[in-house]
Amino acid sequence: MFVARRRNGERGQAMRKVLVIEDDPAMQELLELYLSREGYEVLAAFDGETGLEMAAKENPDLVLLDIMLPGTDGWEVCKRIRQTSYVPVIMVTAKGEEIDRILGLELGADDYVTKPFSPRELVARIRAMFRRIETLSELQREKASQNRLSFDGLKIEGDLRRVTLHGTELSLTPKEFDLLWFLAENPGRVFTREQLLEQVWGYSYMGDGRTVDTLVKRLRKKLKPGGKDHLIATVWGVGYKFEPGGAK
């Protein structure tokens, strides 16, 4: 069992906790240095099982997760985290093939960074992700009284971040919920993949439109048991739109 450690940031009263699951000591030190300078409390784990234990015990605000870990690899760690938590997960890995990126997204990762990368860029992505979460929370508080959408058996509760289909609650990742909520708030309007990347991720994502395709595929699969996979329609050559049909 590898030793886990904690490092406090240098500023800020209510520090956000970032769990870094990375087996390379040099990379771990580098990430800790940059993140602590930004005022984050850094939790460090050097293998998958320790990372899972810390994720459950410490309730971090974000997880940086390497794929190539000793013992339990990053794929399995991400999958198990998603079974119990909506915490944002950024995969950090030396693997750069498209299939690896897609698999990470399929398992519920929110972002994907390939080594070598700029630590400053990674920190900027983390800041942007937290800003996005804060903005959504603000909007949810402002719209608490009208933060519910209902479409022929499909109910979306923005304040609770809960989706039910014919009375059965669906298990959605944060990005799946954000995409569904954004499209459902704008029924009938067509959005390009680039527009959806900007709206759902909240910053210029380094990936491409296939990230959106993967997210839509996952959503359709989860909506399909209730016969609602058609709610997200493909507009060929453009992007996607939400077609509520029997909206209430």
SELUM-700044 format. One record per atom (N, C-alpha, C): residue number from 0; residue in one letter; x negated, y, z. Coordinates in nm, 2 decimals. Each point is the difference from the previous one (the first is absolute). Example, Ala and Ser with C-alpha at 12.3 -4.5 7.8 and 13.67 -1.06 7.14 Angstrom:
% residues 2
  num  residuo      px      py      pz
    0        A   -1.32   -0.57    0.78
    0        A    0.09    0.12    0.00
    0        A   -0.09    0.12    0.00
    1        S    0.04    0.11   -0.07
    1        S   -0.09    0.11    0.00
    1        S    0.08    0.11    0.08
***
This chain:
% residues 248
  num  residuo      px      py      pz
    0        M   -0.09   -0.12    0.00
    0        M    0.09    0.12    0.00
    0        M   -0.09    0.12    0.00
    1        F    0.03    0.09   -0.09
    1        F   -0.08    0.13   -0.01
    1        F    0.05    0.10    0.10
    2        V   -0.09    0.09    0.05
    2        V    0.04    0.10    0.09
    2        V    0.07    0.11   -0.06
    3        A    0.10    0.05    0.06
    3        A    0.07    0.12   -0.05
    3        A   -0.04    0.12    0.09
    4        R    0.00    0.12   -0.06
    4        R   -0.03    0.11    0.08
    4        R    0.09    0.12   -0.04
    5        R   -0.01    0.10    0.09
    5        R    0.08    0.12   -0.02
    5        R   -0.10    0.13    0.00
    6        R    0.04    0.09   -0.08
    6        R   -0.08    0.13    0.00
    6        R    0.10    0.11   -0.01
    7        N   -0.02    0.10    0.09
    7        N    0.09    0.11    0.00
    7        N   -0.04    0.11   -0.09
    8        G    0.09    0.07   -0.06
    8        G   -0.03    0.12   -0.09
    8        G   -0.04    0.11    0.09
    9        E   -0.05    0.11   -0.07
    9        E   -0.06    0.11    0.07
    9        E    0.09    0.11    0.02
   10        R    0.12    0.00   -0.06
   10        R    0.09    0.11    0.02
   10        R    0.15   -0.05   -0.01
   11        G    0.09    0.08    0.05
   11        G    0.14   -0.03    0.00
   11        G    0.05   -0.07    0.12
   12        Q    0.12    0.04    0.05
   12        Q    0.05   -0.06    0.12
   12        Q    0.07   -0.13   -0.02
   13        A    0.10    0.00   -0.09
   13        A    0.07   -0.12   -0.03
   13        A   -0.06   -0.07   -0.12
   14        M   -0.11   -0.07    0.02
   14        M   -0.08   -0.05   -0.12
   14        M    0.08   -0.12   -0.06
   15        R    0.00   -0.01   -0.13
   15        R    0.05   -0.11   -0.06
   15        R   -0.10   -0.12    0.00
   16        K    0.05   -0.12    0.01
   16        K   -0.09   -0.11    0.01
   16        K   -0.01   -0.07   -0.13
   17        V   -0.13   -0.02   -0.05
   17        V   -0.03   -0.07   -0.12
   17        V   -0.07   -0.13    0.03
   18        L    0.05   -0.11   -0.04
   18        L   -0.06   -0.13    0.02
   18        L   -0.08   -0.04   -0.12
   19        V   -0.13   -0.01    0.01
   19        V   -0.09   -0.04   -0.11
   19        V   -0.04   -0.15    0.02
   20        I    0.05   -0.08   -0.10
   20        I   -0.04   -0.15    0.01
   20        I   -0.10   -0.02   -0.11
   21        E   -0.12   -0.01    0.03
   21        E   -0.11    0.00   -0.09
   21        E   -0.12   -0.07    0.06
   22        D   -0.05   -0.11   -0.07
   22        D   -0.11   -0.08    0.06
   22        D   -0.14    0.05   -0.03
   23        D   -0.01    0.10   -0.09
   23        D   -0.14    0.06   -0.03
   23        D   -0.03    0.11    0.11
   24        P   -0.09   -0.02    0.09
   24        P   -0.03    0.10    0.10
   24        P   -0.04    0.13   -0.05
   25        A   -0.07    0.01   -0.11
   25        A   -0.04    0.13   -0.06
   25        A    0.12    0.08   -0.05
   26        M    0.09   -0.07   -0.07
   26        M    0.13    0.06   -0.05
   26        M    0.09    0.04    0.12
   27        Q    0.00   -0.09    0.10
   27        Q    0.08    0.03    0.12
   27        Q   -0.05    0.13    0.06
   28        E   -0.13    0.01    0.02
   28        E   -0.06    0.12    0.06
   28        E    0.03    0.13   -0.08
   29        L   -0.01   -0.02   -0.13
   29        L    0.03    0.12   -0.09
   29        L    0.14    0.05    0.01
   30        L    0.10   -0.10    0.00
   30        L    0.14    0.04    0.01
   30        L    0.03    0.06    0.13
   31        E   -0.06   -0.06    0.11
   31        E    0.02    0.05    0.13
   31        E   -0.05    0.15    0.01
   32        L   -0.12    0.02   -0.06
   32        L   -0.05    0.13    0.01
   32        L    0.09    0.11   -0.07
   33        Y    0.04   -0.03   -0.12
   33        Y    0.09    0.10   -0.07
   33        Y    0.13    0.01    0.07
   34        L    0.06   -0.11    0.04
   34        L    0.14    0.01    0.06
   34        L   -0.01    0.07    0.13
   35        S   -0.10   -0.03    0.08
   35        S    0.00    0.07    0.14
   35        S   -0.03    0.14   -0.02
   36        R   -0.07    0.04   -0.10
   36        R   -0.03    0.15   -0.02
   36        R    0.13    0.07   -0.04
   37        E    0.10   -0.08   -0.06
   37        E    0.12    0.06   -0.04
   37        E    0.10    0.00    0.12
   38        G   -0.04   -0.05    0.12
   38        G    0.09    0.01    0.11
   38        G    0.08   -0.13    0.02
   39        Y   -0.03   -0.11   -0.07
   39        Y    0.08   -0.12    0.02
   39        Y   -0.07   -0.09    0.10
   40        E    0.08   -0.07    0.07
   40        E   -0.05   -0.10    0.09
   40        E   -0.02   -0.13   -0.08
   41        V   -0.12   -0.05    0.00
   41        V   -0.04   -0.11   -0.09
   41        V    0.00   -0.13    0.08
   42        L    0.07   -0.10   -0.04
   42        L    0.00   -0.13    0.06
   42        L   -0.07   -0.09   -0.11
   43        A   -0.10   -0.08    0.05
   43        A   -0.08   -0.08   -0.09
   43        A    0.01   -0.15    0.02
   44        A    0.03   -0.07   -0.10
   44        A    0.00   -0.15    0.01
   44        A   -0.09   -0.06   -0.12
   45        F   -0.07   -0.11    0.03
   45        F   -0.09   -0.05   -0.10
   45        F    0.04   -0.13   -0.06
   46        D    0.12   -0.05    0.03
   46        D    0.06   -0.11   -0.07
   46        D    0.15    0.01    0.01
   47        G    0.07   -0.09   -0.08
   47        G    0.14    0.01   -0.02
   47        G    0.08   -0.03    0.12
   48        E   -0.03   -0.10    0.08
   48        E    0.08   -0.04    0.12
   48        E   -0.01    0.11    0.10
   49        T   -0.12    0.06    0.02
   49        T   -0.02    0.11    0.10
   49        T    0.08    0.12   -0.05
   50        G    0.00    0.02   -0.13
   50        G    0.08    0.12   -0.05
   50        G    0.15   -0.02    0.02
   51        L    0.05   -0.12   -0.02
   51        L    0.14   -0.03    0.03
   51        L    0.03    0.02    0.14
   52        E   -0.08   -0.05    0.09
   52        E    0.02    0.02    0.15
   52        E    0.01    0.15    0.03
   53        M   -0.10    0.08   -0.05
   53        M    0.00    0.14    0.03
   53        M    0.12    0.07   -0.06
   54        A    0.04   -0.04   -0.12
   54        A    0.11    0.07   -0.07
   54        A    0.13   -0.02    0.09
   55        A    0.01   -0.12    0.06
   55        A    0.12   -0.03    0.08
   55        A   -0.01    0.07    0.14
   56        K   -0.12    0.01    0.05
   56        K   -0.02    0.05    0.14
   56        K    0.00    0.16    0.00
   57        E   -0.07    0.06   -0.10
   57        E   -0.03    0.14    0.00
   57        E    0.10    0.08   -0.08
   58        N    0.08   -0.06   -0.08
   58        N    0.10    0.07   -0.08
   58        N   -0.06    0.12   -0.07
   59        P   -0.10   -0.02   -0.09
   59        P   -0.07    0.11   -0.07
   59        P    0.09    0.07   -0.10
   60        D   -0.04    0.12   -0.04
   60        D    0.08    0.08   -0.09
   60        D   -0.03   -0.03   -0.14
   61        L   -0.12   -0.06   -0.03
   61        L   -0.04   -0.04   -0.13
   61        L   -0.10   -0.11    0.01
   62        V   -0.01   -0.09   -0.10
   62        V   -0.10   -0.11    0.00
   62        V   -0.08    0.01   -0.13
   63        L   -0.13    0.00    0.01
   63        L   -0.09   -0.01   -0.11
   63        L   -0.05   -0.15    0.00
   64        L    0.03   -0.07   -0.10
   64        L   -0.02   -0.14    0.00
   64        L   -0.09   -0.05   -0.12
   65        D   -0.11   -0.06    0.04
   65        D   -0.08   -0.07   -0.10
   65        D    0.06   -0.13   -0.04
   66        I   -0.03   -0.04   -0.13
   66        I    0.06   -0.13   -0.04
   66        I   -0.10   -0.12    0.04
   67        M   -0.13    0.02   -0.03
   67        M   -0.09   -0.11    0.02
   67        M   -0.04    0.00    0.15
   68        L    0.07   -0.07    0.08
   68        L   -0.02   -0.01    0.14
   68        L   -0.04   -0.14    0.04
   69        P   -0.08   -0.02    0.10
   69        P   -0.02   -0.14    0.05
   69        P    0.12   -0.06    0.06
   70        G    0.03   -0.13   -0.02
   70        G    0.12   -0.06    0.06
   70        G    0.12    0.04   -0.08
   71        T    0.09    0.07    0.07
   71        T    0.13    0.04   -0.06
   71        T   -0.03    0.12   -0.09
   72        D    0.03   -0.01   -0.14
   72        D   -0.04    0.11   -0.09
   72        D    0.10    0.11    0.00
   73        G   -0.03    0.11   -0.07
   73        G    0.09    0.12    0.00
   73        G    0.13   -0.03   -0.05
   74        W    0.02   -0.09   -0.10
   74        W    0.13   -0.03   -0.06
   74        W    0.09   -0.05    0.11
   75        E   -0.05   -0.09    0.08
   75        E    0.08   -0.06    0.10
   75        E    0.03    0.10    0.12
   76        V   -0.10    0.08    0.03
   76        V    0.02    0.10    0.10
   76        V    0.11    0.10   -0.04
   77        C    0.00    0.04   -0.12
   77        C    0.10    0.10   -0.05
   77        C    0.14   -0.07    0.00
   78        K    0.00   -0.12   -0.04
   78        K    0.13   -0.07    0.00
   78        K    0.06   -0.02    0.14
   79        R   -0.09   -0.03    0.09
   79        R    0.05   -0.02    0.14
   79        R    0.04    0.13    0.07
   80        I   -0.08    0.11   -0.03
   80        I    0.04    0.13    0.05
   80        I    0.13    0.04   -0.05
   81        R    0.03   -0.02   -0.12
   81        R    0.13    0.04   -0.06
   81        R    0.12   -0.08    0.05
   82        Q   -0.03   -0.11    0.06
   82        Q    0.11   -0.08    0.06
   82        Q    0.06    0.07    0.12
   83        T   -0.08    0.09    0.07
   83        T    0.05    0.06    0.12
   83        T   -0.01    0.15    0.01
   84        S   -0.07    0.06   -0.11
   84        S   -0.03    0.14    0.01
   84        S    0.01    0.07   -0.13
   85        Y    0.04    0.13    0.00
   85        Y    0.00    0.09   -0.12
   85        Y   -0.12    0.09    0.00
   86        V   -0.10   -0.03    0.09
   86        V   -0.12    0.09    0.00
   86        V   -0.06    0.01   -0.14
   87        P   -0.04    0.12   -0.04
   87        P   -0.07    0.02   -0.13
   87        P   -0.13   -0.08    0.00
   88        V   -0.02   -0.08   -0.11
   88        V   -0.12   -0.08   -0.02
   88        V   -0.07    0.04   -0.13
   89        I   -0.13    0.04    0.01
   89        I   -0.08    0.03   -0.11
   89        I   -0.11   -0.11   -0.02
   90        M    0.01   -0.07   -0.11
   90        M   -0.10   -0.11   -0.02
   90        M   -0.13    0.06   -0.05
   91        V   -0.11   -0.03    0.07
   91        V   -0.14    0.05   -0.04
   91        V   -0.08   -0.12   -0.03
   92        T   -0.04   -0.01   -0.13
   92        T   -0.07   -0.13   -0.05
   92        T   -0.09    0.03   -0.11
   93        A   -0.09   -0.10   -0.02
   93        A   -0.09    0.01   -0.11
   93        A    0.06   -0.06   -0.13
   94        K    0.11   -0.07    0.02
   94        K    0.07   -0.06   -0.11
   94        K    0.08    0.11   -0.08
   95        G   -0.02    0.02   -0.13
   95        G    0.06    0.10   -0.07
   95        G    0.09   -0.04   -0.11
   96        E    0.02   -0.14   -0.02
   96        E    0.08   -0.05   -0.11
   96        E    0.15    0.04    0.02
   97        E    0.07    0.02   -0.11
   97        E    0.14    0.03    0.01
   97        E    0.08   -0.10    0.08
   98        I   -0.03   -0.13   -0.02
   98        I    0.08   -0.10    0.07
   98        I   -0.02    0.01    0.15
   99        D   -0.11    0.05    0.05
   99        D   -0.02    0.01    0.14
   99        D    0.08    0.12    0.05
  100        R    0.00    0.11   -0.07
  100        R    0.08    0.12    0.04
  100        R    0.15   -0.03    0.00
  101        I    0.04   -0.07   -0.10
  101        I    0.14   -0.04   -0.01
  101        I    0.04   -0.09    0.12
  102        L   -0.09   -0.10    0.03
  102        L    0.03   -0.09    0.11
  102        L    0.01    0.07    0.13
  103        G   -0.09    0.10    0.02
  103        G    0.01    0.08    0.12
  103        G    0.13    0.07    0.02
  104        L    0.04    0.06   -0.11
  104        L    0.13    0.07    0.00
  104        L    0.12   -0.09    0.02
  105        E   -0.01   -0.12   -0.06
  105        E    0.10   -0.10    0.01
  105        E    0.02   -0.04    0.15
  106        L   -0.11   -0.01    0.07
  106        L    0.00   -0.04    0.14
  106        L    0.04    0.12    0.10
  107        G    0.01    0.12   -0.06
  107        G    0.05    0.11    0.08
  107        G   -0.09    0.11    0.03
  108        A   -0.12    0.00   -0.06
  108        A   -0.10    0.10    0.02
  108        A    0.06    0.13   -0.06
  109        D   -0.04    0.12    0.06
  109        D    0.05    0.13   -0.05
  109        D   -0.10    0.07   -0.09
  110        D   -0.12   -0.04    0.00
  110        D   -0.10    0.06   -0.08
  110        D   -0.12   -0.10   -0.02
  111        Y   -0.09    0.03   -0.09
  111        Y   -0.11   -0.09   -0.03
  111        Y   -0.12    0.08   -0.04
  112        V   -0.11   -0.02    0.07
  112        V   -0.12    0.07   -0.03
  112        V   -0.11   -0.10   -0.03
  113        T   -0.08    0.02   -0.11
  113        T   -0.10   -0.09   -0.04
  113        T   -0.14    0.05    0.03
  114        K   -0.08   -0.08    0.07
  114        K   -0.14    0.03    0.02
  114        K   -0.08    0.00   -0.13
  115        P   -0.10    0.09   -0.01
  115        P   -0.03    0.11    0.09
  115        P    0.10    0.11   -0.02
  116        F    0.02    0.08    0.11
  116        F    0.09    0.11   -0.01
  116        F   -0.05    0.11    0.08
  117        S    0.05    0.12   -0.01
  117        S   -0.04    0.12    0.07
  117        S    0.07    0.00    0.14
  118        P   -0.07    0.00    0.11
  118        P    0.07    0.00    0.13
  118        P    0.09    0.13    0.01
  119        R   -0.04    0.11   -0.06
  119        R    0.08    0.12    0.00
  119        R    0.13   -0.02   -0.07
  120        E   -0.01   -0.07   -0.11
  120        E    0.13   -0.03   -0.08
  120        E    0.09   -0.09    0.08
  121        L   -0.06   -0.10    0.07
  121        L    0.08   -0.09    0.08
  121        L    0.07    0.08    0.12
  122        V   -0.08    0.09    0.06
  122        V    0.06    0.08    0.11
  122        V    0.11    0.09   -0.05
  123        A   -0.02    0.05   -0.12
  123        A    0.10    0.09   -0.07
  123        A    0.13   -0.08   -0.02
  124        R   -0.01   -0.12   -0.04
  124        R    0.11   -0.09   -0.03
  124        R    0.08   -0.03    0.13
  125        I   -0.08   -0.02    0.11
  125        I    0.06   -0.03    0.13
  125        I    0.08    0.13    0.05
  126        R   -0.07    0.11   -0.02
  126        R    0.07    0.13    0.04
  126        R    0.13    0.02   -0.08
  127        A   -0.01   -0.03   -0.13
  127        A    0.12    0.02   -0.08
  127        A    0.11   -0.10    0.03
  128        M   -0.04   -0.12    0.04
  128        M    0.10   -0.10    0.04
  128        M    0.07    0.04    0.13
  129        F   -0.07    0.05    0.09
  129        F    0.05    0.05    0.13
  129        F    0.09    0.12   -0.03
  130        R   -0.04    0.09   -0.08
  130        R    0.08    0.12   -0.04
  130        R    0.13   -0.04   -0.06
  131        R    0.00   -0.10   -0.08
  131        R    0.12   -0.06   -0.07
  131        R    0.09   -0.05    0.11
  132        I   -0.05   -0.08    0.09
  132        I    0.08   -0.05    0.11
  132        I    0.07    0.11    0.08
  133        E   -0.08    0.10    0.04
  133        E    0.05    0.11    0.07
  133        E    0.11    0.08   -0.07
  134        T   -0.03    0.02   -0.13
  134        T    0.10    0.07   -0.08
  134        T    0.13   -0.08   -0.01
  135        L   -0.01   -0.13   -0.02
  135        L    0.12   -0.08    0.00
  135        L    0.08    0.00    0.13
  136        S   -0.08    0.00    0.11
  136        S    0.06    0.00    0.13
  136        S    0.08    0.13    0.02
  137        E   -0.07    0.11   -0.04
  137        E    0.07    0.13    0.01
  137        E    0.13    0.01   -0.08
  138        L   -0.01   -0.05   -0.12
  138        L    0.12    0.00   -0.09
  138        L    0.11   -0.09    0.06
  139        Q   -0.04   -0.11    0.06
  139        Q    0.10   -0.09    0.06
  139        Q    0.07    0.07    0.12
  140        R   -0.08    0.07    0.08
  140        R    0.06    0.08    0.12
  140        R    0.09    0.10   -0.05
  141        E   -0.04    0.08   -0.11
  141        E    0.09    0.10   -0.05
  141        E    0.13   -0.05   -0.06
  142        K   -0.01   -0.12   -0.06
  142        K    0.12   -0.05   -0.07
  142        K    0.06   -0.12    0.08
  143        A   -0.02    0.00    0.13
  143        A    0.05   -0.11    0.08
  143        A    0.15   -0.03   -0.02
  144        S    0.07    0.11   -0.01
  144        S    0.15   -0.02   -0.01
  144        S    0.04   -0.05   -0.13
  145        Q   -0.08    0.01   -0.11
  145        Q    0.03   -0.05   -0.13
  145        Q   -0.10   -0.09   -0.05
  146        N   -0.07   -0.07    0.09
  146        N   -0.11   -0.08   -0.04
  146        N    0.04   -0.15   -0.03
  147        R    0.12   -0.02   -0.05
  147        R    0.05   -0.13   -0.03
  147        R    0.05    0.00   -0.14
  148        L   -0.04   -0.11   -0.07
  148        L    0.05   -0.02   -0.14
  148        L    0.07   -0.13   -0.01
  149        S    0.11   -0.01   -0.07
  149        S    0.07   -0.12   -0.02
  149        S    0.04   -0.02   -0.14
  150        F   -0.03   -0.12   -0.05
  150        F    0.04   -0.04   -0.14
  150        F    0.05   -0.14   -0.01
  151        D    0.13   -0.02    0.00
  151        D    0.06   -0.13   -0.03
  151        D   -0.07   -0.11    0.08
  152        G    0.00    0.01    0.13
  152        G   -0.06   -0.11    0.08
  152        G   -0.15    0.02    0.04
  153        L   -0.06    0.10   -0.07
  153        L   -0.14    0.03    0.03
  153        L    0.00    0.13    0.09
  154        K   -0.05   -0.01    0.12
  154        K   -0.01    0.11    0.09
  154        K   -0.14    0.03    0.04
  155        I   -0.04    0.13   -0.02
  155        I   -0.13    0.05    0.03
  155        I    0.00    0.10    0.11
  156        E   -0.06   -0.02    0.11
  156        E    0.00    0.09    0.12
  156        E   -0.14    0.06    0.01
  157        G   -0.01    0.13   -0.05
  157        G   -0.13    0.06    0.00
  157        G   -0.06    0.03    0.14
  158        D    0.09    0.03    0.09
  158        D   -0.05    0.03    0.14
  158        D   -0.06   -0.12    0.07
  159        L    0.06   -0.11   -0.03
  159        L   -0.04   -0.13    0.06
  159        L   -0.10   -0.08   -0.09
  160        R   -0.01    0.05   -0.13
  160        R   -0.08   -0.07   -0.10
  160        R    0.05   -0.15   -0.01
  161        R    0.13   -0.01   -0.01
  161        R    0.06   -0.13   -0.01
  161        R    0.08   -0.02   -0.12
  162        V    0.00   -0.11   -0.06
  162        V    0.08   -0.03   -0.12
  162        V    0.07   -0.13    0.02
  163        T    0.13    0.00   -0.02
  163        T    0.09   -0.12    0.01
  163        T    0.07   -0.02   -0.13
  164        L    0.01   -0.13   -0.04
  164        L    0.07   -0.04   -0.12
  164        L    0.11   -0.10    0.04
  165        H    0.13    0.05   -0.01
  165        H    0.11   -0.08    0.04
  165        H   -0.01   -0.05    0.14
  166        G   -0.05    0.09    0.09
  166        G   -0.01   -0.03    0.14
  166        G   -0.13   -0.07    0.04
  167        T   -0.08   -0.04   -0.09
  167        T   -0.13   -0.07    0.03
  167        T   -0.11    0.11   -0.02
  168        E   -0.08    0.01    0.11
  168        E   -0.11    0.10    0.00
  168        E   -0.12   -0.06   -0.09
  169        L   -0.05    0.09   -0.08
  169        L   -0.11   -0.04   -0.09
  169        L   -0.13    0.04    0.07
  170        S   -0.11   -0.08   -0.02
  170        S   -0.13    0.04    0.05
  170        S   -0.08    0.06   -0.11
  171        L   -0.01    0.14    0.01
  171        L   -0.08    0.07   -0.10
  171        L   -0.12    0.06    0.06
  172        T   -0.11    0.01   -0.09
  172        T   -0.12    0.07    0.05
  172        T    0.03    0.15   -0.01
  173        P   -0.09    0.08    0.06
  173        P    0.02    0.14    0.00
  173        P    0.01    0.06   -0.14
  174        K   -0.08   -0.05   -0.09
  174        K    0.00    0.06   -0.14
  174        K    0.13   -0.05   -0.07
  175        E    0.04   -0.12    0.02
  175        E    0.13   -0.05   -0.06
  175        E    0.11    0.08    0.05
  176        F    0.01    0.03    0.13
  176        F    0.11    0.08    0.05
  176        F   -0.01    0.14   -0.06
  177        D   -0.12    0.06   -0.01
  177        D   -0.02    0.14   -0.05
  177        D    0.05    0.01   -0.14
  178        L   -0.04   -0.10   -0.08
  178        L    0.04    0.00   -0.14
  178        L    0.15   -0.02   -0.02
  179        L    0.06   -0.09    0.07
  179        L    0.15   -0.02    0.00
  179        L    0.07    0.13    0.04
  180        W   -0.05    0.05    0.11
  180        W    0.07    0.12    0.05
  180        W   -0.01    0.12   -0.10
  181        F   -0.11    0.02   -0.06
  181        F   -0.02    0.11   -0.09
  181        F    0.09   -0.02   -0.12
  182        L    0.00   -0.12   -0.06
  182        L    0.08   -0.02   -0.12
  182        L    0.15    0.01    0.04
  183        A    0.04   -0.06    0.12
  183        A    0.14    0.01    0.04
  183        A    0.05    0.14    0.03
  184        E   -0.09    0.09    0.04
  184        E    0.04    0.14    0.02
  184        E    0.02    0.07   -0.13
  185        N   -0.05   -0.06   -0.11
  185        N    0.02    0.07   -0.13
  185        N    0.06   -0.10   -0.10
  186        P    0.12   -0.05    0.02
  186        P    0.06   -0.10   -0.09
  186        P    0.02    0.05   -0.14
  187        G   -0.04   -0.08   -0.09
  187        G    0.02    0.03   -0.14
  187        G   -0.12    0.08   -0.06
  188        R   -0.08    0.05    0.08
  188        R   -0.12    0.08   -0.05
  188        R   -0.12   -0.09   -0.03
  189        V   -0.05    0.03   -0.12
  189        V   -0.12   -0.09   -0.05
  189        V   -0.13    0.07    0.05
  190        F   -0.08   -0.09    0.06
  190        F   -0.14    0.05    0.04
  190        F   -0.10   -0.08   -0.07
  191        T   -0.11    0.07   -0.04
  191        T   -0.11   -0.07   -0.05
  191        T   -0.08   -0.07    0.11
  192        R   -0.09   -0.09   -0.04
  192        R   -0.08   -0.07    0.10
  192        R   -0.09    0.10    0.07
  193        E   -0.05    0.09   -0.07
  193        E   -0.09    0.10    0.06
  193        E    0.08    0.09    0.11
  194        Q    0.12    0.03   -0.03
  194        Q    0.08    0.08    0.09
  194        Q    0.03   -0.08    0.13
  195        L    0.03   -0.13   -0.02
  195        L    0.03   -0.09    0.11
  195        L   -0.13   -0.02    0.09
  196        L   -0.11   -0.01   -0.07
  196        L   -0.13   -0.01    0.08
  196        L   -0.02    0.12    0.09
  197        E    0.03    0.12   -0.06
  197        E   -0.02    0.12    0.08
  197        E    0.10    0.01    0.11
  198        Q    0.12   -0.04   -0.03
  198        Q    0.11    0.02    0.11
  198        Q   -0.02   -0.11    0.11
  199        V   -0.03   -0.12   -0.03
  199        V   -0.01   -0.11    0.09
  199        V   -0.13    0.00    0.08
  200        W   -0.11    0.03   -0.07
  200        W   -0.13    0.00    0.06
  200        W   -0.04    0.14    0.06
  201        G    0.06    0.10   -0.06
  201        G   -0.02    0.14    0.05
  201        G   -0.14    0.06   -0.04
  202        Y   -0.07   -0.06   -0.09
  202        Y   -0.13    0.05   -0.05
  202        Y   -0.03   -0.07   -0.12
  203        S   -0.11    0.05   -0.07
  203        S   -0.04   -0.06   -0.13
  203        S   -0.06   -0.13    0.02
  204        Y    0.07   -0.11   -0.02
  204        Y   -0.04   -0.13    0.02
  204        Y   -0.11   -0.04   -0.10
  205        M   -0.10   -0.07    0.04
  205        M   -0.11   -0.03   -0.10
  205        M    0.04   -0.12   -0.09
  206        G    0.11   -0.07    0.03
  206        G    0.04   -0.11   -0.08
  206        G    0.07    0.05   -0.13
  207        D    0.09   -0.09   -0.04
  207        D    0.08    0.04   -0.12
  207        D    0.15   -0.04    0.01
  208        G    0.07    0.01   -0.10
  208        G    0.14   -0.02    0.00
  208        G    0.04   -0.14    0.04
  209        R   -0.09   -0.10   -0.02
  209        R    0.03   -0.13    0.04
  209        R    0.03   -0.02    0.15
  210        T   -0.06    0.09    0.08
  210        T    0.03    0.00    0.14
  210        T    0.15    0.01    0.02
  211        V    0.07    0.10   -0.07
  211        V    0.14    0.02    0.01
  211        V    0.07   -0.13   -0.05
  212        D   -0.04   -0.05   -0.11
  212        D    0.06   -0.13   -0.06
  212        D    0.00   -0.11    0.11
  213        T   -0.11   -0.01    0.07
  213        T   -0.01   -0.10    0.10
  213        T    0.10    0.02    0.12
  214        L    0.01    0.13    0.04
  214        L    0.09    0.03    0.11
  214        L    0.15   -0.02   -0.05
  215        V    0.03    0.04   -0.12
  215        V    0.14   -0.02   -0.05
  215        V    0.03   -0.15   -0.01
  216        K   -0.10   -0.08   -0.04
  216        K    0.02   -0.15   -0.01
  216        K    0.03   -0.05    0.14
  217        R   -0.07    0.04    0.10
  217        R    0.02   -0.05    0.13
  217        R    0.14    0.04    0.05
  218        L    0.04    0.13   -0.02
  218        L    0.13    0.04    0.04
  218        L    0.11   -0.07   -0.06
  219        R   -0.01   -0.03   -0.13
  219        R    0.10   -0.07   -0.08
  219        R    0.02   -0.14    0.06
  220        K   -0.11   -0.06    0.03
  220        K    0.00   -0.14    0.06
  220        K    0.07    0.00    0.13
  221        K   -0.02    0.10    0.08
  221        K    0.07    0.01    0.13
  221        K    0.15    0.03   -0.01
  222        L    0.03    0.08   -0.10
  222        L    0.14    0.04   -0.02
  222        L    0.08   -0.11   -0.08
  223        K   -0.07   -0.09   -0.06
  223        K    0.07   -0.10   -0.09
  223        K    0.09   -0.09    0.07
  224        P   -0.03   -0.05    0.12
  224        P    0.10   -0.09    0.07
  224        P    0.14    0.05    0.01
  225        G    0.01    0.14    0.01
  225        G    0.13    0.06    0.00
  225        G    0.05    0.04   -0.13
  226        G   -0.07   -0.04   -0.11
  226        G    0.04    0.03   -0.13
  226        G   -0.02    0.15   -0.04
  227        K   -0.10    0.07    0.07
  227        K   -0.02    0.14   -0.02
  227        K   -0.13    0.03   -0.07
  228        D   -0.07   -0.09   -0.06
  228        D   -0.12    0.03   -0.06
  228        D    0.02    0.10   -0.12
  229        H    0.12    0.01   -0.05
  229        H    0.02    0.09   -0.11
  229        H    0.01    0.15    0.05
  230        L    0.00    0.02    0.13
  230        L    0.00    0.14    0.05
  230        L   -0.11    0.09   -0.05
  231        I   -0.12   -0.06   -0.02
  231        I   -0.11    0.07   -0.05
  231        I   -0.02   -0.04   -0.14
  232        A    0.04    0.09   -0.09
  232        A    0.00   -0.03   -0.15
  232        A   -0.13    0.05   -0.06
  233        T   -0.05   -0.08   -0.10
  233        T   -0.12    0.04   -0.07
  233        T    0.05    0.09   -0.12
  234        V   -0.06    0.11   -0.02
  234        V    0.02    0.09   -0.12
  234        V   -0.13   -0.02   -0.08
  235        W    0.01   -0.08   -0.11
  235        W   -0.12   -0.04   -0.07
  235        W   -0.07    0.12   -0.06
  236        G   -0.13    0.00    0.02
  236        G   -0.08    0.11   -0.05
  236        G    0.00    0.12    0.09
  237        V    0.08    0.00    0.11
  237        V    0.00    0.12    0.09
  237        V   -0.03   -0.04    0.14
  238        G    0.09   -0.08    0.06
  238        G   -0.03   -0.04    0.14
  238        G    0.12   -0.07    0.06
  239        Y    0.06    0.05    0.11
  239        Y    0.10   -0.07    0.07
  239        Y    0.11    0.10    0.05
  240        K    0.12   -0.05    0.03
  240        K    0.11    0.08    0.06
  240        K    0.08   -0.09    0.08
  241        F    0.08    0.06    0.09
  241        F    0.09   -0.07    0.10
  241        F    0.14    0.01   -0.06
  242        E    0.06   -0.11   -0.02
  242        E    0.14   -0.01   -0.05
  242        E    0.09   -0.06    0.10
  243        P    0.06    0.08    0.08
  243        P    0.08   -0.06    0.11
  243        P    0.13   -0.07   -0.04
  244        G    0.05    0.02   -0.11
  244        G    0.12   -0.07   -0.04
  244        G    0.12    0.04    0.09
  245        G    0.04   -0.08    0.09
  245        G    0.11    0.03    0.09
  245        G   -0.04    0.08    0.12
  246        A   -0.05    0.12   -0.02
  246        A   -0.04    0.08    0.12
  246        A    0.11    0.04    0.09
  247        K   -0.02    0.02    0.12
  247        K    0.10    0.04    0.10
  247        K   -0.04    0.13    0.06
***
